[in-house]
Amino acid sequence: MWHEEKNRLQKIFKFRDFTEAFAFMTEVAVVVEKMDHHPSWSNIWNTVEIQLTTHEAGNIVTEKDRRLAQAIDEVYGKYL
């Protein structure tokens, strides 16, 4: 579940291994390019942490972030 903290939507995603985590990030990269809205994220082995905020709106959470979060969840659904 996404949670909002410090003007960011945040979520941690877990995978079986690094390869699966990287495949997820690759799929999400295609989505964010199409939406032209890029996350802050990190990857350590099987864990991907994503933070969303809208810079041009003053670094707050906007509907753009919520739409991207939903799209990311749809990608993640393929890995469950």
Secondary structure, DSSP 8 states (H G I E B T S, - for coil): --EEETTEEEEEEE-SSHHHHHHHHHHHHHHHHHHT---EEEEETTEEEEEE-BGGGTSB--HHHHHHHHHHHHHHHTT-
